[in-house]
Amino acid sequence: MQAPTRIGRYRVIGRLGSGAFATVWLASDDVLESQVAIKVLAENWSHHPDVRARFEQEAQVLRRADSERLVRVHDFGELPDGRPYQVMTYASGGTLAERLARGPMPVRTALRTAGDIAQSVGVLHDSGILHRDLKPSNVLFDTVRGAERVLVADLGLAKEIAHASGFTVAAGTPGYMAPEQQLPGGDLDVRADVHAIGAMTYQMLTGRPPQPGRAAPSRLRPGIPRQVDRVVLRAIDADRNKRWPTAEAFARALDASATATPSRTLRVLRRGAGTLLATATLALTAGATVPDGVPAGWVRVTDDGGTVSVAVPGSWARQLRDTGWDPAALRLPAGREPGLQVGADLTSTDAPGVFVGVSRRLVPGSPAVLPAHPGCTRGRDRPVAVAGLSGLVQPWTGCPVAYSEVLLTRPGAPGVYLQISRPGHAPDHTDDVLRTLRLGHS
């Protein structure tokens, strides 16, 4: 559809996304000098009374709950062609689905994010509302006063708990919906939402939603504590009477698990034929030396298997995740492959860092699709050649966090995907980072 220039008094900047029922636009409130997200009901649904009523009900539910843990509705209106729209909080940090496209999250980060989601859903339950469609694309991230927060969105299927026994149509998203949601008249209660939060927690830890049989997360990702297995598997038990009774109870259990889970350490490589000489905690000490001509003050890190390494500015090298990645993030065949993510704060979307993934599925001519960054401006692609590979750098600027998306391939060998992020005002270290890329134990 053609982008509108204005919606009501709001100036449209660009499209954030679209689904079966609505399109969401990024817009500017020039009077209050802020950005907002505007959700517009799709034209083909605007004349369906039931869909239109559900769209209006979503706005009413969010306005009634009115919590900083939920997307807020600031305004409601109607376009000249009759389509209704909601003016909502713009969450600049993107969605959980976008983060999961890179693979599993650090264990403590996953548990704390899940706890935040559970607390947000608890606010809905306290307001007498079931969400019924919790999934990664409905979990957003925003930054307020320098701290990241989780927001729950998209209450198009939300219903009042008091009417739960009257649901006659199965609704939800496969992979996240509880078994009782798949049956009309399933007499739902808050434990249906607990199941969905549990399924998202499972995916944050393992990189995939729970499958039939529900293997413990530690079976798919060694190193996850058994206490975490117990907490998560209880949330997704097929028998709702065995689940956590409320979202708040699940949140408390997640918080206790996060507190008891050791944080990852950052392995720092120092001069000496690529030998691992020291293990440092997440706080990096100043003056670390680095090998092979890396700029002064930079630090080289490597993945757990020694397949790929890269150097970054010392101020970036505070947290490391090196448990691999899933090339499905680039719309390639799924599977676990070597990779690492290093950054100043891996729980924040505003902190600088580098993600590097190696994949045998990434070869010349492969149909890989790089992530887009709504709200940013895409620059001109430019060629690059490093470490015996060649490819393109795709820059994104004009937003709080600037990105360089890079695909590198060579015939007959695995390819490499990098995403380099930095605050929009900070120097661009893309070429410096690429020059430090090493494959194998080189």
C-alpha positions as CSV (number, residue, x, y, z in Angstrom):
1,M,0.0,0.0,0.0
2,Q,1.1,3.6,-0.6
3,A,2.5,5.3,2.5
4,P,0.4,8.1,3.8
5,T,2.1,11.4,4.6
6,R,-0.1,12.2,7.6
7,I,-2.5,10.3,9.9
8,G,-4.6,12.7,11.8
9,R,-2.2,15.4,13.1
10,Y,0.8,13.0,13.0
11,R,3.5,13.2,10.3
12,V,4.3,9.7,8.9
13,I,8.0,8.8,8.8
14,G,7.9,5.2,7.5
15,R,6.4,1.8,7.9
16,L,7.3,-0.3,10.9
17,G,5.6,-3.5,9.9
18,S,2.3,-5.1,8.7
19,G,0.3,-8.1,9.4
20,A,-2.9,-9.7,8.3
21,F,-5.2,-7.2,10.0
22,A,-3.2,-4.0,10.3
23,T,-0.2,-1.9,9.3
24,V,1.9,0.0,11.8
25,W,3.6,3.3,10.9
26,L,6.3,5.3,12.6
27,A,5.1,8.9,12.9
28,S,6.2,12.2,14.5
29,D,4.1,14.1,16.9
30,D,5.5,17.5,16.0
31,V,3.5,19.3,18.7
32,L,4.9,17.2,21.6
33,E,8.2,16.6,19.8
34,S,8.1,12.8,20.1
35,Q,7.8,9.7,17.9
36,V,4.7,7.4,18.0
37,A,3.6,4.2,16.4
38,I,0.2,4.3,14.6
39,K,-1.6,1.1,14.0
40,V,-4.1,1.3,11.1
41,L,-6.7,-1.4,10.4
42,A,-6.3,-2.9,7.0
43,E,-8.8,-1.7,4.4
44,N,-10.1,-5.1,3.6
45,W,-11.1,-5.6,7.3
46,S,-12.3,-2.1,8.1
47,H,-15.9,-2.9,7.1
48,H,-16.1,-6.2,9.1
49,P,-18.0,-5.2,12.2
50,D,-16.4,-8.0,14.4
51,V,-12.8,-7.2,13.4
52,R,-13.4,-3.5,13.8
53,A,-14.9,-4.0,17.2
54,R,-11.9,-6.1,18.2
55,F,-9.6,-3.4,17.0
56,E,-11.4,-0.8,19.1
57,Q,-11.6,-3.2,22.1
58,E,-7.8,-3.6,22.0
59,A,-7.3,0.2,22.4
60,Q,-9.9,0.3,25.2
61,V,-8.1,-2.6,27.1
62,L,-4.7,-0.9,26.8
63,R,-6.1,2.4,27.9
64,R,-7.8,0.9,30.9
65,A,-4.7,-1.0,32.0
66,D,-2.5,2.0,31.4
67,S,0.8,0.6,32.6
68,E,4.4,1.3,31.8
69,R,4.8,-2.4,31.2
70,L,2.3,-2.3,28.4
71,V,2.2,-0.4,25.1
72,R,0.1,2.7,25.9
73,V,-2.6,4.0,23.6
74,H,-2.4,7.8,23.4
75,D,-5.1,8.5,20.8
76,F,-7.7,6.9,18.6
77,G,-9.1,8.2,15.3
78,E,-10.5,7.4,11.9
79,L,-9.0,8.1,8.5
80,P,-11.1,9.8,5.8
81,D,-11.7,6.4,4.2
82,G,-13.2,5.1,7.4
83,R,-10.3,3.0,8.7
84,P,-9.7,3.3,12.4
85,Y,-6.3,3.8,13.9
86,Q,-4.6,3.7,17.3
87,V,-1.7,6.0,18.3
88,M,0.6,4.1,20.6
89,T,3.9,4.0,22.3
90,Y,6.8,3.7,19.9
91,A,9.2,1.1,21.2
92,S,12.6,1.9,19.6
93,G,14.3,-1.4,20.7
94,G,12.4,-3.6,18.3
95,T,10.8,-7.0,19.1
96,L,11.8,-10.2,20.9
97,A,11.3,-12.0,17.6
98,E,14.0,-9.9,16.0
99,R,16.4,-10.7,18.8
100,L,15.6,-14.4,18.7
101,A,16.4,-14.4,14.9
102,R,20.0,-14.4,16.0
103,G,19.6,-17.5,18.2
104,P,19.5,-18.1,21.9
105,M,20.0,-15.4,24.4
106,P,22.5,-15.4,27.3
107,V,20.8,-17.5,30.0
108,R,20.5,-14.7,32.6
109,T,19.3,-12.3,30.0
110,A,16.7,-14.8,28.9
111,L,15.4,-15.4,32.4
112,R,15.3,-11.7,33.3
113,T,13.5,-10.9,30.0
114,A,11.0,-13.6,30.7
115,G,10.5,-12.4,34.2
116,D,9.8,-8.9,32.8
117,I,7.3,-10.3,30.4
118,A,5.6,-12.3,33.2
119,Q,5.3,-9.1,35.3
120,S,3.8,-7.2,32.4
121,V,1.2,-9.9,31.7
122,G,0.5,-9.9,35.5
123,V,-0.6,-6.3,35.1
124,L,-3.1,-7.4,32.4
125,H,-4.4,-10.2,34.6
126,D,-4.8,-7.8,37.5
127,S,-6.9,-5.7,35.2
128,G,-9.1,-8.8,34.5
129,I,-7.7,-9.5,31.0
130,L,-6.3,-12.5,29.3
131,H,-3.9,-11.8,26.4
132,R,-4.4,-15.2,24.6
133,D,-1.8,-14.4,21.9
134,L,1.6,-13.9,23.6
135,K,4.5,-14.6,21.2
136,P,7.9,-13.0,20.4
137,S,6.5,-10.5,17.9
138,N,4.2,-9.1,20.6
139,V,7.0,-8.4,23.0
140,L,8.7,-5.0,22.4
141,F,11.7,-3.2,23.9
142,D,12.0,0.4,24.7
143,T,14.6,2.6,26.6
144,V,13.4,5.0,29.2
145,R,15.8,7.2,31.2
146,G,18.7,5.0,30.0
147,A,17.2,1.7,31.2
148,E,15.7,-0.8,28.9
149,R,12.2,-2.1,29.6
150,V,9.9,-4.8,28.2
151,L,6.5,-3.9,26.8
152,V,3.7,-6.3,25.9
153,A,1.6,-5.4,22.8
154,D,-1.0,-6.6,20.4
155,L,-4.1,-7.3,22.5
156,G,-6.3,-8.1,19.4
157,L,-7.3,-11.4,20.9
158,A,-7.5,-10.3,24.5
159,K,-10.6,-11.2,26.5
160,E,-12.0,-10.6,29.9
161,I,-11.1,-13.3,32.4
162,A,-14.7,-13.2,33.7
163,H,-15.9,-14.5,30.3
164,A,-13.2,-17.1,29.9
165,S,-15.7,-20.0,30.1
166,G,-17.6,-18.6,27.2
167,F,-14.8,-18.7,24.6
168,T,-16.2,-20.7,21.6
169,V,-13.5,-20.2,19.0
170,A,-10.0,-21.5,19.3
171,A,-7.5,-18.6,19.1
172,G,-3.8,-18.1,19.5
173,T,-0.5,-18.9,17.8
174,P,0.8,-22.5,17.4
175,G,4.0,-23.1,19.3
176,Y,2.9,-20.7,22.1
177,M,-0.7,-21.4,22.8
178,A,-1.7,-23.7,25.6
179,P,-3.4,-27.1,24.7
180,E,-6.7,-25.9,26.2
181,Q,-6.7,-22.9,23.7
182,Q,-6.9,-25.3,20.8
183,L,-10.3,-26.5,21.9
184,P,-13.4,-24.3,21.6
185,G,-14.9,-23.8,25.1
186,G,-11.6,-24.6,26.7
187,D,-12.6,-22.6,29.9
188,L,-9.4,-20.5,29.8
189,D,-7.7,-18.8,32.7
190,V,-4.4,-17.0,33.4
191,R,-2.5,-20.3,33.1
192,A,-3.0,-20.1,29.3
193,D,-0.8,-17.0,29.3
194,V,1.7,-18.6,31.7
195,H,2.1,-21.4,29.1
196,A,2.9,-18.8,26.4
197,I,5.4,-17.0,28.5
198,G,7.0,-20.4,29.3
199,A,7.2,-21.2,25.6
200,M,8.9,-17.9,24.9
201,T,11.4,-18.5,27.7
202,Y,12.2,-22.0,26.3
203,Q,12.9,-20.3,22.9
204,M,15.0,-17.6,24.5
205,L,17.1,-20.3,26.1
206,T,17.3,-22.8,23.3
207,G,16.6,-20.9,20.1
208,R,13.4,-22.8,19.3
209,P,9.9,-23.1,20.7
210,P,9.1,-26.2,22.7
211,Q,8.4,-29.2,20.5
212,P,6.2,-32.3,21.2
213,G,7.9,-34.2,24.0
214,R,9.3,-31.0,25.5
215,A,13.0,-31.9,26.0
216,A,14.6,-30.0,28.9
217,P,16.3,-26.8,27.8
218,S,19.6,-28.2,29.1
219,R,19.3,-31.1,26.6
220,L,19.4,-28.7,23.8
221,R,21.9,-26.3,25.3
222,P,24.4,-27.8,27.8
223,G,25.2,-25.7,30.8
224,I,21.7,-24.6,31.6
225,P,21.1,-25.3,35.3
226,R,18.6,-28.0,36.3
227,Q,16.7,-25.4,38.4
228,V,16.0,-23.5,35.2
229,D,14.8,-26.7,33.5
230,R,12.3,-27.3,36.3
231,V,11.0,-23.7,36.3
232,V,10.5,-23.6,32.5
233,L,9.1,-27.1,32.1
234,R,6.5,-26.4,34.8
235,A,5.3,-23.4,32.9
236,I,4.6,-25.3,29.7
237,D,3.2,-28.5,31.3
238,A,0.3,-29.8,29.2
239,D,-1.7,-30.2,32.4
240,R,-2.5,-26.6,33.4
241,N,-3.0,-27.8,37.0
242,K,0.7,-28.5,37.2
243,R,1.8,-25.1,35.8
244,W,2.7,-22.0,37.8
245,P,-0.7,-20.7,39.1
246,T,-0.1,-17.1,38.1
247,A,2.2,-15.0,35.9
248,E,3.5,-13.4,39.1
249,A,4.4,-16.8,40.6
250,F,6.3,-17.6,37.4
251,A,8.0,-14.2,37.5
252,R,9.3,-14.9,41.0
253,A,10.6,-18.3,40.0
254,L,12.4,-16.8,37.0
255,D,14.0,-14.1,39.1
256,A,15.2,-16.7,41.6
257,S,16.7,-18.7,38.8
258,A,18.4,-15.7,37.2
259,T,19.9,-14.8,40.6
260,A,21.3,-18.3,41.1
261,T,22.6,-18.6,37.5
262,P,26.3,-17.7,37.1
263,S,27.1,-15.0,34.6
264,R,29.2,-15.8,31.5
265,T,32.8,-14.8,31.6
266,L,34.6,-12.9,28.9
267,R,37.6,-14.7,27.5
268,V,40.4,-12.3,26.5
269,L,43.1,-13.3,24.0
270,R,46.5,-11.7,24.6
271,R,49.7,-11.6,22.6
272,G,51.2,-15.0,22.1
273,A,50.5,-17.0,18.9
274,G,46.8,-16.9,19.4
275,T,47.0,-18.7,22.8
276,L,44.3,-18.1,25.3
277,L,46.3,-16.7,28.2
278,A,43.7,-15.2,30.5
279,T,40.1,-15.3,31.6
280,A,38.5,-12.1,32.8
281,T,35.2,-11.3,34.3
282,L,32.6,-9.2,32.5
283,A,34.4,-6.0,33.6
284,L,37.4,-5.6,31.3
285,T,40.6,-4.2,32.8
286,A,42.4,-1.4,31.0
287,G,45.5,-1.8,29.0
288,A,45.0,-5.4,27.7
289,T,47.3,-6.3,24.9
290,V,46.1,-7.9,21.7
291,P,47.7,-9.9,18.9
292,D,48.3,-9.4,15.1
293,G,48.3,-5.6,14.8
294,V,44.9,-4.9,16.3
295,P,44.6,-1.2,17.2
296,A,45.8,-0.2,20.6
297,G,43.1,-0.6,23.3
298,W,41.2,-3.2,21.4
299,V,40.5,-6.8,22.5
300,R,40.3,-10.0,20.5
301,V,37.7,-12.6,21.5
302,T,36.9,-16.0,20.1
303,D,33.9,-18.4,20.1
304,D,33.8,-21.4,22.3
305,G,35.0,-23.8,19.6
306,G,37.8,-21.6,18.3
307,T,36.1,-21.3,14.8
308,V,35.9,-17.6,14.5
309,S,37.4,-14.6,16.3
310,V,37.3,-10.8,16.0
311,A,38.7,-7.8,17.8
312,V,36.6,-4.9,19.1
313,P,37.3,-1.7,21.0
314,G,38.1,-2.3,24.6
315,S,35.0,-0.4,25.7
316,W,32.8,-2.8,23.8
317,A,34.4,-6.0,25.2
318,R,32.4,-6.4,28.4
319,Q,30.0,-9.3,27.7
320,L,30.3,-12.3,25.4
321,R,27.9,-14.9,24.2
322,D,29.7,-17.7,22.2
323,T,27.1,-20.5,22.0
324,G,26.6,-20.2,18.3
325,W,23.7,-19.0,16.1
326,D,21.0,-20.2,13.8
327,P,21.3,-19.2,10.1
328,A,17.5,-19.1,10.0
329,A,18.0,-15.5,11.1
330,L,19.0,-14.8,7.4
331,R,16.2,-17.0,6.1
332,L,18.6,-19.9,5.4
333,P,18.0,-23.5,6.5
334,A,17.9,-23.7,10.3
335,G,20.6,-25.3,12.4
336,R,23.1,-24.6,15.1
337,E,26.5,-23.2,13.8
338,P,29.5,-21.4,15.3
339,G,29.2,-17.8,16.2
340,L,29.7,-15.2,18.9
341,Q,28.3,-11.9,20.1
342,V,30.4,-9.4,22.0
343,G,29.3,-6.0,23.3
344,A,29.3,-3.4,26.1
345,D,25.9,-4.6,27.3
346,L,24.2,-7.5,25.5
347,T,20.9,-6.8,27.3
348,S,20.6,-3.4,25.7
349,T,19.9,-2.5,22.1
350,D,21.6,0.8,22.5
351,A,25.1,-0.5,23.4
352,P,27.8,-1.0,20.8
353,G,28.8,-4.5,19.8
354,V,29.5,-7.1,17.1
355,F,27.8,-10.3,16.1
356,V,29.6,-12.8,14.0
357,G,28.2,-16.1,12.7
358,V,29.9,-18.7,10.5
359,S,27.7,-21.0,8.3
360,R,28.3,-23.7,5.7
361,R,24.8,-22.7,4.4
362,L,26.1,-19.2,3.5
363,V,27.8,-19.7,0.1
364,P,28.1,-17.6,-3.0
365,G,24.6,-17.1,-4.5
366,S,22.7,-18.3,-1.3
367,P,19.4,-16.6,-0.8
368,A,20.4,-15.0,2.5
369,V,18.3,-12.0,3.5
370,L,19.9,-9.4,5.8
371,P,17.8,-7.8,8.6
372,A,16.2,-4.4,8.0
373,H,16.2,-1.6,10.6
374,P,12.9,0.3,10.5
375,G,13.4,4.0,11.3
376,C,17.0,4.0,9.9
377,T,18.2,5.1,6.5
378,R,19.9,2.5,4.3
379,G,23.1,3.7,2.7
380,R,24.7,2.4,-0.5
381,D,26.2,-1.1,-0.3
382,R,29.9,-1.3,-0.8
383,P,32.2,-4.2,-1.7
384,V,34.7,-5.6,0.8
385,A,37.3,-8.4,0.9
386,V,38.7,-9.8,4.2
387,A,40.2,-13.1,5.4
388,G,40.0,-14.7,1.9
389,L,36.3,-13.9,1.6
390,S,34.4,-11.2,-0.3
391,G,31.0,-9.6,0.0
392,L,29.1,-6.4,0.7
393,V,28.7,-4.0,3.6
394,Q,25.2,-2.7,4.0
395,P,25.1,0.5,6.2
396,W,22.2,1.8,8.2
397,T,22.3,5.2,9.7
398,G,20.1,8.1,10.8
399,C,18.9,6.3,13.9
400,P,19.9,6.1,17.6
401,V,21.9,2.9,16.8
402,A,23.8,2.7,13.5
403,Y,24.3,-0.7,11.9
404,S,26.7,-2.4,9.4
405,E,25.3,-5.6,8.0
406,V,28.0,-7.7,6.3
407,L,27.8,-11.0,4.3
408,L,31.1,-12.6,3.3
409,T,31.5,-15.7,1.2
410,R,34.0,-17.8,-0.8
411,P,33.5,-20.8,-3.1
412,G,33.7,-24.2,-1.4
413,A,33.9,-22.8,2.2
414,P,31.6,-21.6,5.0
415,G,30.6,-17.9,4.8
416,V,30.4,-15.3,7.5
417,Y,27.7,-12.9,8.6
418,L,28.5,-9.9,10.8
419,Q,26.4,-7.2,12.3
420,I,28.3,-4.3,13.8
421,S,26.3,-1.8,15.9
422,R,27.2,1.5,17.5
423,P,25.5,4.6,18.8
424,G,24.6,6.8,15.8
425,H,27.0,9.5,16.9
426,A,30.0,7.2,17.5
427,P,32.8,6.6,15.0
428,D,32.3,3.9,12.4
429,H,34.7,1.0,13.2
430,T,33.3,-1.4,10.5
431,D,36.5,-1.6,8.4
432,D,38.7,-1.9,11.5
433,V,36.6,-4.8,12.9
434,L,36.5,-6.6,9.5
435,R,40.3,-6.4,9.3
436,T,40.6,-8.4,12.5
437,L,38.3,-11.2,11.4
438,R,40.0,-14.6,11.7
439,L,38.6,-18.1,10.9
440,G,39.8,-21.3,12.5
441,H,42.6,-20.9,14.9
442,S,44.5,-18.3,12.9
